[in-house]
Amino acid sequence: MEEQWHEEETLKTFFTDCSPNITDMWEFPLTCSSDSNGSEASEETEISVNIGGVKHILYGDVLNRYPETRLAELVNRATDSTHEDLCALCDDYDDLKREFYFDRDPEAFKSILELYYYGEIHMKRGICPMRFMKEMDYWGVDAEYLDECCISSLNEVQTELAEIAEKVKTILDDLEDDVRVTRGQKCQAFLWKLMEKPESSLAAGVIAVVSFVLILLSSVVMCVGTIPELQVQDAKGNLVEHRALESIETACIIWFTLECILRFVSSSNKLHFVFSFMNIVDFLAIMPYYVVLILGAAQLELADVQHAVQALRILRIARIFKLARHSAGLQAFAVALKSSFKELGLMLTYMSVGIFLFSALMYTLEQSHPETMFTSIPQSLWWGIIAMTTVGYGDIYPKTTLGRCNAAASFLCGIVAIALPVHLIINNFVIVYSKQRVLETTAKHEIELMALRAKNEAQECPESTKMPSQASVGNSSVWDSAGASA
């Protein structure tokens, strides 16, 4: 009993001595808590902010690390400003709770706070980059504080939005009817839509289909015309194309010529039209016919002229490239190849080194064989090209064991060299083609939204009824985002 009494007295003494400290611990004010750097913040610099329902306790010594931001300005005004001045910096302010309210995205605000603690901002996944840029602008944070990975992602989005805005602007140019445009300019615009915009009208679609069919027909006629059984002899005994095929060829050329002239007339920028790649292709497709016609009319019999005529006839194959004008897939493929220039260059470099290496090695290994087919390194380069590209004609082949091992190694290296960049090129094509489809869909959707806004404004203000125009593009979110990138 005595021992139990001593234990109880000891516990009473312990709690009596420690009770002030325990009381102080539970009454420790929030204003004396430490920030992430361990420095205590005073009561005057502590602010409470409510971001979309999420409450944050922030301290002035942390926020003042970036005095140009909204939060730092809020801290500096928190002690000596009126209610109206504080409300100018936030959406609402509670005097009793001393709490600032902001109707902003709480997830984006978490990323904004990273600036004050880590010196840079990393954009969270799932947040729209352009929406996040608006949040940064609202909080007074410069874009230079963004992490490099986020900047590259932002640049891609800005580029896409700029393309969408340009597409919207182009569509509005087609829809807009400017009273200041003269009759001649209206006719020129109508002709341009007829020749360049198959989706603008039924007539434009019919012209595009006819042009596409004639391109295929002329290409088939060019191929069929080289069959000896279908050729006829002229007065000198030379084989020439059949009269029926020449008539079809002439009809196609007349159509292509008329098409090219109408495109040139309807073009607003004649210089740009002349140096455009597709227009150069159009010119090369019809030019050989007229040159041959002129030379034939001049009755020139020189052998050099005849060879020139044959060479010009070969240029007729350029008309197959005219299909790209009517095929979005071919256009996307051309863009994909252009964007894959580095990958293609790397593949060609690797192939060139491999061809030279294996060709020289094959010549060295096969030189001692009495029936060798590799008489020199330049002659071996032909074998190297055939081997590395895995074609394998078989006209030149090794006869020694080491030479065959070298050939097997060249086959494997060629497969690797060709296979590595292929998936990159295919991936670029898929991205470009999908981007084109999304661009068209998004632009049309933006036009529909603008028309809906114009309709709502017309119902509210009947006197301001008008079609969506360039001015309305400036008020759209897409145009604002694209303008930010500019």
C-alpha positions in Angstrom: 0.0 0.0 0.0 2.8 2.3 0.8 4.5 1.6 -2.5 1.3 2.3 -4.3 0.9 5.6 -2.5 4.4 6.7 -3.5 3.7 5.9 -7.1 0.5 8.0 -7.1 2.3 10.9 -5.5 5.1 10.6 -8.1 2.5 10.7 -10.9 0.8 13.7 -9.4 4.0 15.6 -9.0 4.9 14.8 -12.7 1.6 16.0 -14.1 1.7 19.1 -11.8 5.2 20.0 -13.1 4.3 19.4 -16.7 0.8 20.8 -16.9 1.9 24.3 -18.0 4.0 22.9 -20.8 1.1 20.6 -21.9 -1.3 23.5 -21.8 1.1 25.7 -23.8 1.4 22.9 -26.4 -2.3 22.7 -27.0 -2.7 26.4 -27.0 0.2 26.9 -29.6 -1.1 29.6 -32.0 -1.2 28.8 -35.8 0.6 32.0 -36.4 3.8 30.7 -34.9 4.0 27.6 -37.1 7.1 27.4 -39.3 7.2 27.4 -43.1 9.0 24.9 -45.3 12.4 26.7 -44.6 12.0 26.6 -40.9 11.6 30.3 -40.4 8.7 31.5 -38.2 6.1 33.8 -39.8 4.6 36.6 -37.8 0.9 37.1 -37.3 0.8 40.2 -39.6 2.2 38.2 -42.6 -0.1 35.2 -42.3 -3.1 35.0 -44.8 -5.8 32.5 -45.3 -6.9 31.9 -48.9 -9.8 29.7 -50.1 -9.2 28.4 -53.6 -12.4 26.8 -55.0 -13.3 25.4 -51.6 -9.8 24.4 -50.7 -8.3 26.4 -47.8 -4.6 27.3 -47.6 -2.6 29.0 -44.9 0.2 31.0 -46.5 3.0 33.2 -45.0 4.4 36.5 -46.2 8.0 35.6 -46.0 7.4 32.8 -48.5 5.1 34.7 -50.8 7.4 37.8 -50.9 10.1 35.8 -52.6 8.3 36.8 -55.8 6.9 40.3 -55.0 5.4 40.8 -58.5 2.8 38.1 -58.0 -0.8 38.6 -56.8 -0.3 36.6 -53.6 2.7 38.8 -52.6 0.6 41.9 -53.3 -2.2 40.4 -51.2 0.2 39.9 -48.3 1.5 43.5 -48.5 -2.1 44.9 -48.5 -3.6 42.6 -45.9 -2.8 44.8 -42.9 -3.4 48.4 -44.0 -6.0 48.2 -46.8 -9.8 48.7 -46.8 -12.3 45.9 -47.6 -12.8 47.3 -51.1 -9.1 47.3 -51.8 -8.8 43.7 -50.7 -11.8 42.6 -52.8 -10.1 44.1 -55.8 -7.4 41.4 -55.5 -9.8 38.5 -54.8 -13.4 37.5 -55.5 -14.5 38.0 -51.9 -13.0 38.7 -48.4 -14.4 37.6 -45.0 -13.5 40.2 -42.3 -14.3 37.9 -39.5 -12.4 34.9 -40.7 -9.8 37.1 -42.3 -10.0 34.8 -45.3 -9.7 35.5 -49.0 -11.9 33.7 -51.5 -10.9 32.9 -55.1 -13.1 31.2 -57.7 -10.2 29.5 -59.3 -9.0 26.0 -60.1 -7.6 24.4 -56.9 -5.5 21.9 -58.8 -3.9 24.6 -60.9 -3.2 26.6 -57.7 -1.3 23.7 -56.3 1.1 24.0 -59.2 1.3 27.7 -58.8 2.4 27.3 -55.2 5.4 25.2 -56.3 7.0 28.4 -57.5 7.3 29.8 -54.0 8.8 26.6 -52.6 10.9 25.2 -55.5 11.5 28.2 -57.7 9.8 26.6 -60.8 6.4 25.3 -61.8 5.5 21.9 -63.2 2.1 21.6 -64.9 0.1 18.7 -63.5 -1.3 16.1 -65.9 -4.9 16.5 -66.9 -4.8 20.4 -66.9 -5.3 22.2 -70.1 -2.1 24.0 -71.0 -3.9 27.1 -72.2 -6.2 27.2 -69.2 -3.1 26.9 -67.0 -1.5 29.8 -68.8 -4.6 31.9 -67.9 -4.2 30.8 -64.3 -0.6 31.9 -64.3 -1.5 35.2 -65.8 -4.2 35.7 -63.1 -1.7 35.0 -60.3 0.9 37.3 -61.9 3.4 34.5 -62.6 5.6 34.8 -65.7 5.8 31.8 -68.1 9.6 31.7 -67.7 9.1 29.9 -64.4 7.6 26.9 -66.2 9.7 23.7 -66.4 11.3 22.9 -69.7 9.1 19.9 -70.3 6.0 22.0 -69.7 7.2 24.7 -72.1 7.6 22.2 -74.9 4.1 20.8 -74.3 2.7 24.4 -74.2 4.4 25.3 -77.5 2.9 22.3 -79.2 -0.6 23.3 -78.0 -0.1 26.9 -79.0 1.0 25.8 -82.5 -2.1 23.6 -82.9 -4.4 26.4 -81.7 -2.7 28.9 -84.1 -3.4 26.4 -87.0 -7.0 26.1 -85.8 -7.4 29.9 -85.7 -5.9 30.2 -89.2 -8.3 27.5 -90.4 -11.2 29.3 -88.8 -10.1 32.5 -90.4 -9.9 30.8 -93.8 -13.4 29.5 -93.4 -14.7 32.9 -92.5 -13.0 34.4 -95.5 -15.1 32.0 -97.6 -18.3 32.8 -95.8 -17.8 36.6 -95.4 -19.5 38.8 -98.0 -17.7 42.1 -98.0 -19.7 44.9 -99.6 -16.4 46.7 -100.5 -15.4 43.8 -102.9 -15.9 44.7 -106.5 -17.8 42.5 -109.0 -14.5 41.3 -110.6 -13.1 40.3 -107.2 -16.3 38.4 -106.4 -16.0 36.5 -109.7 -12.3 35.8 -108.9 -13.2 34.5 -105.5 -16.0 32.3 -106.9 -13.7 30.9 -109.5 -11.0 30.2 -106.9 -13.5 28.3 -104.7 -14.6 26.4 -107.8 -11.1 25.2 -108.6 -9.5 24.9 -105.1 -12.4 24.1 -102.7 -14.2 20.9 -103.8 -16.3 21.0 -100.7 -17.6 24.5 -101.3 -20.3 23.5 -103.9 -21.6 20.7 -106.0 -20.0 22.1 -109.1 -16.6 22.3 -107.4 -16.9 18.7 -106.3 -17.8 17.6 -109.8 -14.7 19.4 -111.2 -12.5 17.8 -108.6 -13.8 14.3 -109.4 -13.5 14.8 -113.2 -9.9 16.1 -112.7 -9.1 13.1 -110.6 -10.5 10.6 -113.1 -8.6 12.3 -116.0 -5.3 12.1 -114.1 -5.8 8.4 -113.7 -6.9 8.0 -117.3 -4.0 9.9 -118.8 -1.5 7.9 -116.6 -3.1 4.6 -117.9 -3.0 5.9 -121.5 0.7 6.8 -121.1 1.5 3.2 -119.9 -0.7 1.5 -122.5 0.8 3.5 -125.3 4.2 1.9 -124.7 2.8 -1.6 -125.5 4.3 -2.6 -129.0 1.1 -4.5 -130.0 -1.0 -1.3 -129.5 1.4 0.9 -131.4 1.2 1.8 -135.1 3.9 2.7 -137.7 4.2 6.2 -139.1 5.2 7.1 -142.7 8.9 6.5 -141.8 8.3 3.1 -140.2 8.7 4.3 -136.6 6.4 3.0 -133.9 4.1 5.7 -132.5 1.1 5.7 -130.2 -2.3 4.6 -131.5 -4.5 7.4 -132.8 -7.2 6.7 -130.3 -4.7 6.9 -127.4 -3.4 10.2 -128.8 -7.0 11.6 -128.9 -7.5 10.6 -125.3 -4.2 12.2 -124.4 -5.1 15.4 -126.2 -8.4 15.6 -124.4 -6.7 15.2 -121.1 -4.1 17.8 -121.9 -6.8 20.3 -122.9 -8.5 19.8 -119.6 -5.3 20.1 -117.6 -4.4 23.3 -119.5 -7.8 24.9 -118.9 -7.6 23.9 -115.3 -4.2 25.5 -114.9 -5.2 28.7 -116.6 -8.3 29.1 -114.5 -6.3 28.5 -111.3 -3.8 31.1 -112.4 -6.6 33.6 -113.2 -8.4 33.0 -109.8 -5.2 33.3 -107.8 -4.8 36.5 -105.8 -1.0 36.1 -105.6 0.3 35.3 -109.0 4.0 35.1 -107.9 3.2 32.6 -105.2 1.1 30.6 -107.7 4.0 30.4 -110.1 6.5 29.1 -107.6 4.1 26.7 -105.8 5.2 23.1 -106.0 1.9 21.7 -107.1 1.6 24.3 -109.8 5.1 23.4 -111.1 3.9 19.8 -111.2 0.9 20.9 -113.2 3.1 22.8 -115.7 5.5 19.8 -116.1 2.5 17.6 -116.8 1.3 19.6 -119.8 4.6 21.2 -121.0 6.0 18.1 -122.9 2.9 17.8 -125.0 3.1 21.3 -126.3 6.9 21.1 -126.8 6.5 17.9 -128.9 3.7 19.6 -130.8 5.8 22.6 -131.6 8.8 20.5 -132.7 6.6 18.4 -134.8 5.1 21.4 -136.5 8.6 22.8 -137.2 9.4 19.5 -138.9 12.8 19.2 -137.3 14.5 15.9 -138.2 17.7 16.2 -136.1 18.5 13.2 -134.0 19.2 15.4 -130.9 15.7 16.8 -131.3 14.2 13.4 -131.4 16.0 12.4 -128.2 14.8 15.6 -126.6 11.2 14.7 -127.6 11.6 11.2 -126.0 13.0 12.8 -122.8 10.1 15.2 -122.7 7.6 12.5 -123.1 9.1 10.8 -120.0 8.2 14.0 -118.0 4.5 13.1 -118.5 4.9 10.8 -115.4 4.9 14.0 -113.3 1.1 14.2 -113.8 0.8 11.3 -111.3 1.8 13.8 -108.6 -1.3 15.8 -109.4 -3.2 13.2 -107.4 -1.7 14.8 -104.3 -3.9 17.9 -104.9 -7.0 15.7 -104.4 -5.7 13.4 -101.7 -5.4 14.5 -98.1 -3.5 11.3 -97.3 -0.8 12.0 -99.9 -0.4 15.5 -98.6 -0.1 14.2 -95.0 2.5 11.7 -96.2 4.6 14.4 -97.8 4.4 16.4 -94.6 5.4 13.3 -92.6 8.4 12.7 -94.8 9.4 16.3 -94.3 9.1 16.1 -90.6 11.1 12.8 -90.6 14.0 14.4 -92.4 16.4 13.7 -89.5 15.4 10.1 -89.3 15.8 9.6 -93.0 19.2 11.3 -93.0 20.3 9.1 -90.1 19.2 6.0 -92.1 21.0 7.1 -95.2 24.1 7.8 -93.3 24.1 4.4 -91.6 23.4 2.7 -94.9 26.2 4.5 -96.7 28.7 3.6 -94.1 27.5 0.0 -94.1 27.6 -0.3 -97.9 31.1 1.0 -98.1 32.3 -1.1 -95.2 30.8 -4.4 -96.4 31.8 -3.7 -100.0 35.4 -3.1 -99.2 35.5 -6.1 -96.9 33.9 -8.3 -99.5 36.4 -7.3 -102.1 39.3 -8.1 -99.7 37.8 -11.5 -98.8 37.0 -12.5 -102.4 40.1 -11.1 -104.1 42.1 -14.4 -103.7 39.4 -16.6 -105.2 40.2 -17.4 -108.9 36.6 -17.0 -110.0 35.9 -13.9 -108.0 33.1 -11.6 -109.2 34.4 -8.7 -107.1 37.1 -7.1 -109.3 37.2 -3.7 -107.6 35.7 -1.8 -104.6 33.6 0.5 -106.9 32.2 -2.6 -108.6 31.6 -4.2 -105.2 29.5 -1.1 -104.1 26.7 -2.4 -106.4 26.6 -5.6 -104.5 26.7 -3.7 -101.2 23.6 -1.7 -102.2 21.7 -4.8 -103.2 22.8 -6.6 -100.1 22.1 -3.8 -97.5 18.7 -3.2 -99.0 17.9 -6.9 -98.9 17.0 -7.0 -102.6 19.4 -9.8 -103.5 19.5 -9.9 -107.3 22.0 -12.7 -107.4 24.0 -11.3 -110.3 27.0 -10.9 -108.1 27.6 -13.3 -105.1 30.5 -14.4 -102.9 32.1 -17.8 -103.4 34.3 -18.1 -100.2 33.1 -19.0 -96.8 34.2 -15.7 -95.2 32.6 -13.8 -98.1 29.3 -15.5 -97.4 29.5 -14.7 -93.7 30.2 -11.1 -94.6 27.1 -11.2 -96.9 24.9 -12.6 -94.1 26.1 -9.8 -91.7 25.3 -7.2 -94.3 21.8 -8.5 -94.7 21.2 -8.3 -91.0 22.6 -4.8 -90.7 20.5 -3.7 -93.7 17.3 -5.0 -92.0 18.1 -3.2 -88.8 19.0 0.1 -90.7 15.8 0.1 -92.6 13.5 -1.1 -89.7 14.7 1.4 -87.1 13.3 4.6 -88.6 10.2 3.1 -90.2 8.1 3.2 -87.1 9.1 6.8 -86.5 8.0 7.8 -90.0 4.8 5.9 -89.7 4.2 7.5 -86.3 4.8 10.9 -87.9 2.3 10.1 -90.6 -0.4 9.1 -88.2 0.2 12.2 -86.1 0.0 14.5 -89.2 -3.0 12.8 -90.7 -4.9 12.7 -87.4 -4.0 16.3 -86.8 -5.4 17.4 -90.2 -8.7 15.6 -89.4 -8.9 17.1 -85.9 -8.0 20.5 -87.3 -10.8 20.5 -89.8 -13.3 19.1 -87.2 -12.3 21.6 -84.5 -12.4 24.6 -86.9 -15.9 23.6 -88.1 -17.0 23.2 -84.4 -15.5 26.6 -83.6 -17.5 28.1 -86.4 -20.7 26.5 -85.1 -20.0 27.9 -81.6 -19.4 31.4 -83.0 -22.6 31.2 -85.0 -24.5 30.1 -81.9 -23.0 33.0 -80.0 -24.0 35.4 -82.8 -27.5 33.9 -82.7 -27.8 34.5 -78.9 -26.5 38.0 -79.3 -29.0 38.6 -82.0 -31.8 37.5 -79.8 -30.7 39.8 -77.1 -29.9 42.7 -79.4 -31.9 42.3 -82.7 -30.3 45.4 -84.2 -26.8 43.8 -84.1 -27.7 40.7 -86.2 -24.8 39.6 -88.4 -22.9 36.6 -89.6 -19.8 35.4 -87.8 -16.8 37.4 -89.2 -13.2 38.1 -88.5 -14.2 40.3 -85.6 -16.0 37.4 -84.0 -12.9 35.3 -84.4 -11.0 37.7 -82.2 -13.5 37.0 -79.4 -13.3 33.3 -79.6 -11.2 31.2 -77.1 -9.3 29.6 -79.9 -8.2 32.9 -81.4 -7.2 34.2 -78.0 -5.0 31.1 -77.4 -3.4 31.4 -80.8 -2.8 35.1 -80.3 -1.0 34.3 -77.1 1.4 32.2 -79.0 2.1 34.9 -81.5 
